[in-house]
C-alpha cells in the first residue's frame, strides 16, 4: 500500500469510527468529524509534537478541540494513536486512554468517551470544551504560559520550552464573543506559538450560517493583526500541510487557518443542517462507508496497517522529541538545579519549601484595612515566594490591588515575556478563560475584577470548577458598600450564584488576617478553584488575643466570640464586613441581657465538609435563635439559620447613595440586627 493510500485509509478510519460511535449511542454530532477529519489527521500525523506514551510531557504541543461537539473526532484520534492513560497524580498507568470498547460506549455512563471532551476524565484532553468559544480562548492562556515558561527557564544552551498550541474551532466558536475577546488579546501579545484552525463548514443547528453570520472572518482576524491563510478544500492534505508550514514559519503573529470543509462529508446529508447533530442512521452509515471505500458490514473496524501508520508518525516523532527533551533536562538539572527544582514543582503543583513563612500577619487595628488592600499585600508576598504565580485583571488592577509591585515583577508583553503582570483589557470572559489555560499549563494563575462582573466571566469560572484546576478568581467591591456607583455596580445575587457552583470554594474574609488565612488555604490547592470576595472599604483588623484565631478560616466557619458561659441565647452568623456588624449587635444584645455567639463564616463550602461534631460545636442544634447577616441575596442561608432563625440580607437591588445611607436604608445597622435577634429569641421562648 502506498503512503497516499495509507493516509486516505487512516483518514477514513477516523471517519468511520466517529460514525459508528455516534450510531451506537444514537446520539452525537457526526457532521463535523466527517468534514474536518483530514485536517485533524494531517496535524496529528505530520506536525503535532506529542508523545502518546506520555501525554503530559511538559513540552508537548497542545491540541484543543474547541468545537467540542465533535468529540468523537478526538476519541478516535486518541484511540488510533495509542494515547496512554494518566491518573490524577500524573502517573502513566500503562493502559490506553481510549479503547474500542470506550468508543462503543460513547456518551454512556462511565465511558472515557463522553459527549464533549472532559479534562481529567480522559487523558489526551487538554481542556474541557463544549461551550463554544471556550476552547480557543483557553488556548490563548496556554500560548501565554508557553511564552512565559520559555522566558524564565530557557537558557542559551538549553531550550526547555518551545511548544505550540493548536485549537480547532467551528463557525459557532467564531460567533461567540469570548473568542473575539481572546483573539484581540492574542494579536496584541503577538503569540506566534498559537494556531487556530477554523473549520468553516457554514452550517449550525438552525440552518446554514448565512441566516445569522455573514461577516468576513478572515478580514476580521487580519484586522486584529493575525497571520491568516486559507485552505479551499479540507480533503487536500497537501494544502493543509502547506498552511501548517506557514504557521510554523511565522514568528511575529498568531495564525488563523481558514479551512473550507463539507459537514457530513460523503453522507446522504452532506452540507445540510441534518448532518450536524444526529446520527446518519443505519442505512446512512452504510451508504457513507460505501462512498469512502470502507466495508459497510463492519463496525468499529480498524484496517491492517492503520495503528502502525500512526505509531510511525505521531508516535515516533513524539517519542523522539520527548526523549531528547528528557536528556536535555537531565543535563539542565546539573547546571541549573534551582530552576530544575522549580520545574518539577510546577508539574506536580507543589509549592517551594517554606512558602508559608512569606505570609504577613496584621496587628489589631480599629481603623483597619480594606480586604482588597490586605489581599494585595499577601499576593505580593506569595508571588515573591512562588515565582510561577502570575496573573492580572480586566483593566482594574489599581482597584483590585492585584498588581505585583516587587522588583522584577514586570509586565508580560510581546517585548518582555518574563513579566508576571498580565493586562487582559476590559475582557472579563476572555480573562477567565485565558487564566484557565495558564492553570492547565500548571502555572499558578489568577485574574481579578469587580464582583458584579463575575456575571461576564461565569461560563469560564464554571469550567475551572468542572476541570478542577486551581485558578484564583479575585473579586473586589463585594457589596452595596460600593455606594454611589449604584445598583449597576453593587453585587447582590452574585455570591449566591457562585456558591451554587459545585467544586468552587468561595471566600469572603472578615478582616486582614482572615485574608491571610484565605490565601494560605488557596495557595495550597491542587485540584480546586477558589473565589476571593474582598471589600473596597476598610475593615477593622480584629484583636485575636480576645477572639477566635483567624486560622479557623481553614474550616470554613469558626466561633469568633462566644457567650461567657459558652451557652448563647442567639447565634449571629456573618461574612466579610458584616462580621463587624455582628460584633456591634452582640454588644447591644449583652446590654439587654442576651448572650450572643458571633460566628465568622468565610467559606460555606469548607464548613460543609467538616465533621458533624465540629459543625454542631460551631452552630449548636439546640440554639434555634440564629441570625445571618450578609449584604447579599439571602438564598442559601436558610440551611444555617433553620426555621427558628432569620436573615438580614438583600431582597432588592441596591441604590446610589453614600455607604452610611445605604446601610440604614437596607437594615445593616446594629439596631436592626439586634431587633431581629431579639425577635428570634422571643419566638423560640414562646414555642418552648
C-alpha positions as CSV (number, residue, x, y, z in Angstrom):
1,X,0.0,0.0,0.0
2,X,1.4,3.4,-0.9
3,X,1.7,6.1,1.7
4,X,-1.0,8.1,0.0
5,X,-3.3,5.1,0.1
6,X,-2.5,4.6,3.8
7,X,-3.2,8.2,4.5
8,X,-6.5,8.0,2.9
9,X,-7.3,4.8,4.7
10,X,-6.3,6.4,8.0
11,X,-8.5,9.5,7.5
12,X,-11.5,7.3,6.5
13,X,-10.9,5.1,9.6
14,X,-11.2,8.2,11.8
15,X,-14.4,9.0,10.0
16,X,-16.0,5.5,10.3
17,X,-15.1,5.2,13.9
18,X,-16.8,8.5,14.5
19,X,-19.9,7.4,12.6
20,X,-20.0,4.0,14.4
21,X,-19.7,5.5,17.9
22,X,-22.4,8.1,17.2
23,X,-24.7,5.5,15.7
24,X,-24.2,3.1,18.6
25,X,-25.1,5.9,21.0
26,X,-27.9,7.0,18.8
27,X,-26.7,10.5,19.9
28,X,-24.0,12.9,18.9
29,X,-22.6,15.2,16.1
30,X,-21.2,13.2,13.2
31,X,-21.1,16.0,10.6
32,X,-18.1,18.0,11.8
33,X,-15.8,15.0,12.3
34,X,-16.6,13.7,8.8
35,X,-15.7,17.1,7.3
36,X,-12.6,18.0,9.3
37,X,-11.0,14.6,9.8
38,X,-8.4,15.1,7.1
39,X,-7.2,18.3,8.8
40,X,-7.0,16.7,12.2
41,X,-5.2,13.7,10.7
42,X,-2.6,16.0,8.9
43,X,-2.0,18.0,12.1
44,X,-1.5,14.9,14.3
45,X,0.4,12.7,11.9
46,X,2.7,15.2,10.4
47,X,3.1,18.2,12.8
48,X,1.9,17.7,16.3
49,X,4.8,17.2,18.7
50,X,3.0,14.9,21.1
51,X,4.0,11.5,22.6
52,X,1.1,9.2,23.1
53,X,3.2,7.2,25.6
54,X,3.5,10.2,27.8
55,X,0.6,12.6,27.1
56,X,1.5,15.0,29.9
57,X,5.1,15.6,28.8
58,X,5.6,19.3,29.7
59,X,6.9,20.5,26.3
60,X,4.3,18.7,24.2
61,X,2.3,20.7,21.7
62,X,-1.3,21.3,22.8
63,X,-4.3,20.3,20.7
64,X,-7.6,21.9,21.8
65,X,-10.9,20.8,20.1
66,X,-12.8,24.0,20.7
67,X,-15.8,22.6,18.6
68,X,-16.3,20.1,21.4
69,X,-19.5,18.7,20.0
70,X,-17.1,16.9,17.5
71,X,-15.7,14.9,20.4
72,X,-15.9,11.6,18.5
73,X,-13.1,13.0,16.3
74,X,-10.8,13.4,19.4
75,X,-11.8,10.0,20.8
76,X,-10.9,8.3,17.5
77,X,-7.5,10.1,17.4
78,X,-6.7,9.2,21.0
79,X,-7.6,5.6,20.2
80,X,-5.7,5.2,16.9
81,X,-2.6,6.9,18.2
82,X,-2.5,4.8,21.3
83,X,-2.5,7.6,23.9
84,X,-1.9,6.2,27.4
85,X,-4.0,6.9,30.5
86,X,-2.7,9.1,33.3
87,X,-4.1,9.2,36.8
88,X,-4.8,12.3,38.9
89,X,-1.3,12.1,40.5
90,X,0.2,12.4,37.0
91,X,1.3,8.8,36.7
92,X,1.1,6.9,33.4
93,X,-1.0,3.8,34.1
94,X,0.1,1.6,31.2
95,X,-3.3,1.2,29.6
96,X,-4.9,3.0,26.7
97,X,-6.8,6.2,27.4
98,X,-9.5,5.2,24.9
99,X,-10.2,1.6,23.9
100,X,-12.5,0.4,21.2
101,X,-14.9,-0.6,24.0
102,X,-14.9,3.0,25.1
103,X,-15.8,4.1,21.6
104,X,-18.5,1.5,21.6
105,X,-19.9,3.1,24.7
106,X,-19.6,6.7,23.5
107,X,-21.8,9.0,25.6
108,X,-22.7,6.3,28.0
109,X,-22.3,6.3,31.8
110,X,-18.7,5.6,32.8
111,X,-17.3,5.7,29.3
112,X,-14.0,7.5,28.7
113,X,-15.7,8.9,25.6
114,X,-18.3,11.4,27.0
115,X,-20.4,13.7,24.8
116,X,-17.8,16.5,25.0
117,X,-14.1,16.5,25.9
118,X,-13.6,16.5,29.6
119,X,-10.2,17.4,31.2
120,X,-9.1,15.0,34.0
121,X,-11.5,12.3,32.8
122,X,-9.8,11.2,29.6
123,X,-6.0,11.5,29.1
124,X,-5.1,13.5,26.0
125,X,-7.8,16.1,26.6
126,X,-6.0,19.4,27.3
127,X,-9.1,21.3,28.4
128,X,-12.9,20.7,28.7
129,X,-14.7,22.1,25.7
130,X,-18.3,22.2,24.5
131,X,-19.4,25.7,25.4
132,X,-18.4,27.2,22.1
133,X,-15.5,29.7,22.1
134,X,-14.1,28.5,25.4
135,X,-11.6,26.2,23.8
136,X,-10.0,28.8,21.6
137,X,-10.0,31.4,24.4
138,X,-8.4,28.9,26.8
139,X,-5.7,28.1,24.1
140,X,-4.6,31.7,24.4
141,X,-3.7,31.1,28.0
142,X,-1.7,28.0,27.1
143,X,0.2,30.0,24.5
144,X,0.9,32.8,27.0
145,X,2.1,30.2,29.5
146,X,4.4,28.7,26.9
147,X,6.0,32.0,26.2
148,X,6.4,32.8,29.9
149,X,7.9,29.4,30.7
150,X,10.4,29.8,27.8
151,X,11.4,33.2,29.0
152,X,12.0,32.0,32.6
153,X,13.5,28.6,32.0
154,X,15.2,28.5,28.6
155,X,18.9,29.2,28.5
156,X,21.3,29.7,25.6
157,X,22.4,26.1,25.9
158,X,19.0,24.6,26.8
159,X,15.7,25.0,25.1
160,X,13.3,23.7,27.7
161,X,10.0,25.1,26.4
162,X,9.1,25.8,22.7
163,X,5.7,24.1,22.4
164,X,3.0,25.3,20.0
165,X,-0.8,25.4,20.7
166,X,-3.3,24.4,18.1
167,X,-7.1,24.9,18.5
168,X,-9.7,23.6,16.1
169,X,-12.8,25.8,16.0
170,X,-16.0,26.0,14.1
171,X,-18.5,28.6,13.0
172,X,-20.1,28.7,16.4
173,X,-16.8,29.4,18.1
174,X,-16.3,32.3,15.8
175,X,-19.7,33.8,16.6
176,X,-19.2,33.7,20.4
177,X,-17.9,36.9,21.9
178,X,-15.3,35.3,24.1
179,X,-13.4,34.1,21.0
180,X,-13.3,37.7,19.7
181,X,-12.0,39.0,23.1
182,X,-9.3,36.3,23.2
183,X,-8.3,36.8,19.5
184,X,-7.8,40.5,20.1
185,X,-5.5,40.0,23.0
186,X,-3.6,37.2,21.3
187,X,-2.9,39.5,18.4
188,X,-1.7,42.3,20.8
189,X,0.6,39.8,22.5
190,X,1.9,38.6,19.1
191,X,1.6,34.9,20.2
192,X,3.3,33.3,17.3
193,X,3.1,29.9,19.0
194,X,-0.7,29.9,18.6
195,X,-2.6,28.5,15.7
196,X,-6.4,28.4,15.3
197,X,-7.8,26.2,12.6
198,X,-11.2,27.5,11.6
199,X,-13.4,24.7,10.3
200,X,-15.7,26.7,8.1
201,X,-18.5,24.3,7.1
202,X,-21.2,27.1,7.1
203,X,-23.8,25.1,9.0
204,X,-25.2,25.4,12.5
205,X,-28.2,23.8,14.2
206,X,-30.8,26.3,12.9
207,X,-29.6,26.1,9.3
208,X,-26.9,27.5,7.0
209,X,-24.8,30.2,8.7
210,X,-26.0,32.9,6.2
211,X,-29.2,33.2,8.3
212,X,-27.1,35.0,11.0
213,X,-23.4,35.0,10.2
214,X,-22.2,36.7,7.0
215,X,-19.1,38.5,8.1
216,X,-15.7,38.1,6.6
217,X,-13.9,36.2,9.4
218,X,-10.5,36.3,7.6
219,X,-10.7,40.1,7.3
220,X,-11.7,40.4,10.9
221,X,-8.6,38.5,12.0
222,X,-6.4,40.4,9.7
223,X,-7.8,43.5,11.4
224,X,-6.8,42.1,14.8
225,X,-3.3,41.5,13.5
226,X,-3.3,37.8,12.9
227,X,-1.5,35.9,10.1
228,X,-4.3,34.4,8.0
229,X,-4.2,31.7,5.4
230,X,-6.9,29.7,3.7
231,X,-7.3,26.0,2.7
232,X,-10.0,25.7,0.0
233,X,-10.7,22.0,0.5
234,X,-10.3,20.2,3.8
235,X,-9.6,16.9,1.9
236,X,-6.5,18.3,0.3
237,X,-3.9,17.1,2.7
238,X,-1.0,18.8,1.0
239,X,-2.8,22.2,1.1
240,X,-3.4,21.6,4.8
241,X,0.2,20.8,5.3
242,X,1.3,24.0,3.5
243,X,-0.9,26.1,5.7
244,X,0.6,24.4,8.8
245,X,4.1,25.1,7.5
246,X,3.0,28.7,7.1
247,X,2.2,28.8,10.8
248,X,5.5,27.1,11.7
249,X,7.4,29.8,9.8
250,X,5.5,32.7,11.4
251,X,7.5,34.4,14.2
252,X,5.6,37.6,14.9
253,X,1.8,36.8,14.9
254,X,-0.7,34.2,15.8
255,X,-2.0,32.3,12.8
256,X,-5.6,31.6,11.7
257,X,-6.0,28.8,9.1
258,X,-9.5,29.1,7.5
259,X,-10.4,25.6,6.2
260,X,-13.5,25.1,4.0
261,X,-15.0,21.7,4.8
262,X,-18.1,19.8,4.0
263,X,-20.1,18.9,7.0
264,X,-21.2,15.3,6.9
265,X,-18.7,14.6,4.0
266,X,-19.7,11.6,2.0
267,X,-23.0,11.1,3.8
268,X,-26.5,11.4,2.3
269,X,-27.0,14.6,4.3
270,X,-23.7,16.3,3.3
271,X,-23.7,20.1,3.5
272,X,-27.1,20.2,5.3
273,X,-28.1,21.1,8.8
274,X,-29.3,17.5,9.2
275,X,-25.6,16.4,9.3
276,X,-24.9,18.5,12.4
277,X,-26.4,16.9,15.5
278,X,-28.0,13.5,14.7
279,X,-26.7,10.0,13.7
280,X,-26.9,9.2,10.0
281,X,-28.9,6.1,10.7
282,X,-28.0,2.6,9.8
283,X,-28.5,2.9,6.1
284,X,-26.9,6.3,6.1
285,X,-23.8,4.9,7.8
286,X,-23.6,2.1,5.3
287,X,-24.0,4.4,2.3
288,X,-21.3,6.7,3.7
289,X,-18.9,3.7,4.2
290,X,-19.5,2.7,0.6
291,X,-18.7,6.2,-0.6
292,X,-15.4,6.1,1.4
293,X,-14.5,2.6,0.2
294,X,-14.8,1.1,3.7
295,X,-16.5,-2.2,4.4
296,X,-20.1,-1.4,5.2
297,X,-20.8,-4.5,7.2
298,X,-18.0,-3.9,9.8
299,X,-18.4,-1.6,12.7
300,X,-15.5,-0.1,14.7
301,X,-13.2,-1.5,12.1
302,X,-9.5,-0.6,12.1
303,X,-7.9,-1.9,8.9
304,X,-4.5,-3.5,8.9
305,X,-1.6,-1.0,9.0
306,X,-3.5,2.0,10.4
307,X,-2.3,1.6,14.0
308,X,1.2,1.0,12.7
309,X,1.0,4.1,10.5
310,X,0.1,6.4,13.4
311,X,2.8,4.8,15.5
312,X,5.4,5.5,12.8
313,X,4.1,9.1,12.5
314,X,3.0,11.0,15.6
315,X,4.1,8.2,17.9
316,X,7.7,8.0,16.7
317,X,8.1,11.8,16.3
318,X,6.7,12.4,19.7
319,X,8.8,9.7,21.4
320,X,11.9,11.1,19.8
321,X,11.1,14.7,20.8
322,X,10.2,13.7,24.4
323,X,13.3,11.5,25.0
324,X,15.5,14.2,23.5
325,X,13.9,16.7,25.9
326,X,14.3,14.4,28.9
327,X,18.0,14.0,28.1
328,X,18.4,17.8,28.0
329,X,16.6,18.1,31.3
330,X,19.0,15.7,32.9
331,X,21.9,17.9,31.9
332,X,19.9,21.0,32.9
333,X,19.4,19.7,36.4
334,X,23.2,19.6,36.8
335,X,23.8,23.1,35.6
336,X,20.6,24.8,36.7
337,X,19.5,22.8,39.8
338,X,17.3,25.5,41.3
339,X,15.4,26.1,38.1
340,X,15.0,22.4,37.5
341,X,13.6,22.1,41.0
342,X,11.0,24.7,40.1
343,X,10.0,22.8,37.0
344,X,9.4,19.7,39.0
345,X,7.3,21.5,41.5
346,X,5.3,23.2,38.7
347,X,4.4,19.9,37.1
348,X,3.4,18.4,40.5
349,X,1.6,21.5,41.6
350,X,3.8,21.7,44.6
351,X,5.0,24.9,46.3
352,X,8.5,25.8,47.4
353,X,9.7,24.8,50.8
354,X,8.9,27.4,53.4
355,X,6.5,29.4,51.3
356,X,4.1,30.0,54.2
357,X,6.8,32.0,56.1
358,X,6.4,34.7,53.5
359,X,2.8,35.4,54.5
360,X,2.4,38.5,56.7
361,X,0.3,39.0,59.8
362,X,-1.6,42.1,60.6
363,X,-1.7,43.8,64.1
364,X,-5.1,44.6,65.6
365,X,-6.3,48.0,64.3
366,X,-9.7,49.5,64.8
367,X,-9.2,51.6,61.7
368,X,-8.3,48.6,59.7
369,X,-7.6,48.0,56.1
370,X,-9.7,47.1,53.1
371,X,-9.9,43.5,52.0
372,X,-8.5,44.3,48.6
373,X,-5.5,46.1,50.2
374,X,-4.6,43.3,52.6
375,X,-5.0,40.8,49.8
376,X,-2.7,42.8,47.6
377,X,0.0,42.7,50.3
378,X,-0.4,38.9,50.7
379,X,-0.5,38.3,47.0
380,X,2.8,40.2,46.5
381,X,4.4,38.3,49.4
382,X,3.2,35.0,48.0
383,X,4.3,35.7,44.4
384,X,7.8,36.5,45.6
385,X,7.9,33.1,47.4
386,X,6.4,31.3,44.4
387,X,7.9,32.5,41.2
388,X,5.3,30.9,39.0
389,X,2.4,32.9,40.4
390,X,1.2,35.3,37.8
391,X,-1.9,37.0,36.6
392,X,-3.7,40.3,36.2
393,X,-7.0,42.0,35.9
394,X,-9.6,43.0,33.5
395,X,-8.3,46.6,33.4
396,X,-8.9,47.1,37.1
397,X,-5.6,46.2,39.0
398,X,-5.4,49.7,40.6
399,X,-8.8,49.0,42.2
400,X,-8.4,45.2,42.8
401,X,-4.9,45.7,44.1
402,X,-3.6,42.7,42.1
403,X,-0.5,44.3,40.6
404,X,2.7,42.6,41.5
405,X,4.8,45.5,42.6
406,X,8.1,44.0,43.7
407,X,11.3,44.4,41.8
408,X,11.5,42.3,38.7
409,X,7.7,41.5,38.6
410,X,7.3,43.4,35.3
411,X,4.5,43.3,32.7
412,X,4.0,40.4,30.3
413,X,4.1,41.9,26.9
414,X,5.3,41.0,23.4
415,X,8.7,42.6,24.1
416,X,9.1,41.1,27.6
417,X,7.8,37.5,28.1
418,X,9.2,37.3,31.6
419,X,6.7,39.8,33.1
420,X,4.3,38.4,35.7
421,X,1.6,41.1,35.4
422,X,-0.9,40.4,32.7
423,X,-3.1,43.2,31.2
424,X,-6.3,41.5,30.0
425,X,-8.0,44.6,29.0
426,X,-11.8,45.0,29.5
427,X,-12.4,41.4,28.6
428,X,-13.7,39.6,31.7
429,X,-14.8,36.5,29.9
430,X,-11.6,36.0,28.0
431,X,-9.5,36.9,31.1
432,X,-11.0,34.0,32.9
433,X,-10.7,31.5,30.1
434,X,-7.1,32.6,29.5
435,X,-6.3,32.2,33.1
436,X,-7.8,28.7,32.9
437,X,-5.4,28.0,30.1
438,X,-2.4,29.1,32.1
439,X,-3.5,26.9,35.0
440,X,-3.9,23.9,32.6
441,X,-0.2,24.5,31.8
442,X,0.5,24.2,35.5
443,X,1.2,27.9,36.3
444,X,-0.4,29.3,39.5
445,X,-2.6,31.8,37.8
446,X,-5.1,34.4,38.9
447,X,-7.3,37.1,37.5
448,X,-9.4,39.9,39.1
449,X,-12.3,42.2,38.6
450,X,-15.3,43.6,40.4
451,X,-17.7,41.0,41.9
452,X,-20.6,42.4,39.8
453,X,-18.7,41.5,36.6
454,X,-18.3,37.9,37.6
455,X,-21.5,37.6,35.6
456,X,-19.5,38.4,32.5
457,X,-17.0,35.6,33.4
458,X,-19.3,32.9,34.7
459,X,-19.0,30.5,31.8
460,X,-15.3,30.2,32.2
461,X,-15.5,30.2,36.0
462,X,-17.8,27.2,35.7
463,X,-15.2,25.4,33.6
464,X,-12.4,26.0,36.1
465,X,-14.6,24.2,38.6
466,X,-15.6,21.5,36.2
467,X,-12.0,20.8,35.3
468,X,-10.8,21.0,39.0
469,X,-8.0,23.4,38.3
470,X,-6.6,25.7,41.0
471,X,-7.4,29.1,39.3
472,X,-7.8,32.0,41.7
473,X,-10.7,34.4,40.9
474,X,-10.2,37.6,42.8
475,X,-13.2,39.9,43.1
476,X,-13.4,43.2,45.0
477,X,-16.1,45.8,45.5
478,X,-18.0,43.0,47.2
479,X,-21.3,44.5,48.3
480,X,-23.6,47.6,48.4
481,X,-20.5,49.1,50.0
482,X,-19.7,50.4,46.6
483,X,-22.1,53.1,47.5
484,X,-22.5,55.9,45.0
485,X,-21.8,53.7,42.0
486,X,-25.3,52.4,42.4
487,X,-27.1,49.2,41.7
488,X,-25.3,48.5,38.3
489,X,-22.1,48.1,40.3
490,X,-23.5,46.7,43.6
491,X,-23.5,42.9,43.6
492,X,-26.5,41.3,45.2
493,X,-27.1,37.8,43.7
494,X,-23.5,37.1,42.7
495,X,-22.4,35.5,46.0
496,X,-25.3,33.0,46.0
497,X,-24.7,32.2,42.3
498,X,-21.1,31.4,42.9
499,X,-21.8,29.4,46.0
500,X,-24.2,27.3,43.9
501,X,-21.4,26.2,41.6
502,X,-20.1,22.7,42.6
503,X,-16.4,22.4,43.3
504,X,-15.8,26.1,43.7
505,X,-14.6,27.5,47.0
506,X,-16.0,30.9,47.7
507,X,-14.3,33.0,50.5
508,X,-15.5,36.3,51.9
509,X,-13.0,37.2,54.7
510,X,-13.9,39.5,57.6
511,X,-10.5,41.2,58.2
512,X,-6.9,41.3,57.1
513,X,-5.9,38.2,59.0
514,X,-8.8,36.2,57.5
515,X,-7.5,37.3,54.2
516,X,-4.0,35.9,55.1
517,X,-5.6,32.6,56.1
518,X,-7.7,32.5,53.0
519,X,-4.6,32.8,50.8
520,X,-2.9,30.1,52.9
521,X,-5.6,27.7,52.0
522,X,-6.0,28.8,48.4
523,X,-2.3,28.8,47.5
524,X,-2.0,25.1,48.5
525,X,-5.0,23.9,46.4
526,X,-4.1,21.5,43.7
527,X,-7.5,20.5,42.2
528,X,-9.9,23.2,43.2
529,X,-10.5,26.8,42.0
530,X,-11.3,29.5,44.5
531,X,-13.1,32.8,44.6
532,X,-11.9,35.6,46.8
533,X,-14.6,38.2,47.6
534,X,-13.0,41.3,49.0
535,X,-14.1,44.7,50.3
536,X,-13.4,48.1,48.9
537,X,-13.9,49.8,52.3
538,X,-11.6,49.4,55.3
539,X,-12.4,46.5,57.7
540,X,-11.2,46.7,61.3
541,X,-8.4,44.2,62.0
542,X,-9.7,42.2,64.9
543,X,-7.8,41.6,68.1
544,X,-7.1,37.9,68.0
545,X,-6.0,37.8,71.6
546,X,-9.6,38.3,72.6
547,X,-11.2,36.5,69.7
548,X,-11.0,33.2,67.8
549,X,-7.9,32.6,65.7
550,X,-8.1,33.5,62.1
551,X,-6.8,30.0,61.3
552,X,-10.4,29.0,61.6
553,X,-10.8,30.0,58.0
554,X,-9.4,26.6,57.0
555,X,-12.5,25.0,58.5
556,X,-14.9,27.4,56.7
557,X,-16.5,28.9,59.8
558,X,-15.5,29.3,63.4
559,X,-16.5,30.8,66.7
560,X,-15.2,34.3,66.8
561,X,-16.6,35.4,70.1
562,X,-18.8,33.3,72.4
563,X,-21.1,33.8,75.3
564,X,-19.3,34.0,78.6
565,X,-20.5,30.6,79.7
566,X,-20.5,29.1,76.2
567,X,-24.3,28.9,76.2
568,X,-25.6,31.6,73.8
569,X,-29.2,32.7,73.6
570,X,-28.6,33.6,70.0
571,X,-26.0,32.9,67.3
572,X,-25.0,35.7,64.9
573,X,-23.6,34.3,61.6
574,X,-21.8,36.7,59.2
575,X,-19.2,37.1,56.5
576,X,-17.0,39.9,55.4
577,X,-17.8,43.4,56.5
578,X,-20.9,42.2,58.3
579,X,-18.8,40.4,60.9
580,X,-18.1,43.7,62.4
581,X,-21.8,44.5,62.4
582,X,-22.5,41.2,64.2
583,X,-19.9,42.1,66.9
584,X,-21.6,45.5,67.4
585,X,-25.0,43.8,67.7
586,X,-23.6,41.4,70.2
587,X,-22.6,44.3,72.5
588,X,-26.1,45.8,72.2
589,X,-27.7,42.4,73.0
590,X,-25.4,42.0,76.0
591,X,-26.7,45.3,77.4
592,X,-30.2,43.8,77.1
593,X,-29.1,40.7,79.0
594,X,-29.0,38.4,75.9
595,X,-25.8,36.4,75.3
596,X,-24.8,36.1,71.6
597,X,-22.2,34.0,69.9
598,X,-20.6,35.5,66.8
599,X,-19.6,33.0,64.1
600,X,-17.5,34.1,61.1
601,X,-18.4,32.1,58.0
602,X,-15.8,33.0,55.3
603,X,-16.3,29.8,53.3
604,X,-19.5,27.8,53.3
605,X,-18.0,25.0,51.2
606,X,-15.2,24.3,53.6
607,X,-17.6,24.4,56.6
608,X,-19.9,21.9,55.0
609,X,-17.1,19.5,54.6
610,X,-16.3,19.4,58.3
611,X,-17.4,16.5,60.6
612,X,-20.8,16.9,62.1
613,X,-19.3,17.2,65.5
614,X,-17.4,20.3,64.5
615,X,-20.3,21.9,62.7
616,X,-22.5,21.3,65.7
617,X,-19.9,22.8,68.0
618,X,-20.0,26.0,66.0
619,X,-23.7,26.1,65.3
620,X,-25.3,24.0,68.1
621,X,-28.6,22.4,67.0
622,X,-30.1,23.3,70.4
623,X,-29.8,27.0,69.8
624,X,-32.5,27.7,67.3
625,X,-32.3,31.5,67.5
626,X,-29.9,32.3,64.8
627,X,-29.4,35.4,62.6
628,X,-27.4,35.5,59.5
629,X,-26.1,38.9,58.2
630,X,-24.8,39.5,54.7
631,X,-25.1,42.3,52.2
632,X,-26.2,39.9,49.5
633,X,-29.2,37.8,48.4
634,X,-30.4,35.6,51.3
635,X,-30.6,32.4,49.2
636,X,-28.9,29.5,50.9
637,X,-28.7,31.0,54.4
638,X,-31.8,29.1,55.5
639,X,-29.8,25.8,55.9
640,X,-27.7,27.5,58.6
641,X,-30.4,29.6,60.4
642,X,-33.1,26.9,60.3
643,X,-36.8,27.5,60.9
644,X,-36.1,29.4,64.1
645,X,-33.8,31.9,62.6
646,X,-33.8,34.9,60.3
647,X,-31.6,36.6,57.7
648,X,-30.7,40.2,57.4
649,X,-29.8,40.5,53.7
650,X,-30.7,42.0,50.4
651,X,-34.1,41.4,48.9
652,X,-33.9,44.0,46.1
653,X,-31.1,45.6,44.1
654,X,-29.1,48.4,45.7
655,X,-29.3,52.1,45.2
656,X,-26.9,55.0,44.5
657,X,-26.1,56.8,47.7
658,X,-23.3,57.2,50.3
659,X,-22.5,54.0,52.1
660,X,-23.9,55.0,55.5
661,X,-27.2,55.9,54.0
662,X,-27.4,52.6,52.2
663,X,-26.7,50.6,55.3
664,X,-29.5,52.4,57.1
665,X,-31.9,52.0,54.2
666,X,-31.3,48.3,53.8
667,X,-31.2,47.5,57.5
668,X,-27.5,46.8,58.0
669,X,-27.2,48.5,61.4
670,X,-26.6,47.2,64.9
671,X,-30.1,48.3,65.9
672,X,-31.8,46.3,63.1
673,X,-29.7,43.2,63.8
674,X,-30.4,43.4,67.5
675,X,-34.1,43.8,66.8
676,X,-34.2,40.7,64.6
677,X,-32.1,38.7,67.1
678,X,-34.4,39.7,69.9
679,X,-37.4,38.6,68.0
680,X,-35.9,35.2,67.2
681,X,-35.1,34.6,70.9
682,X,-38.6,35.7,71.9
683,X,-40.2,33.4,69.3
684,X,-38.2,30.5,70.5
685,X,-39.1,31.0,74.1
686,X,-42.8,31.2,73.2
687,X,-42.6,27.9,71.3
688,X,-40.8,26.3,74.3
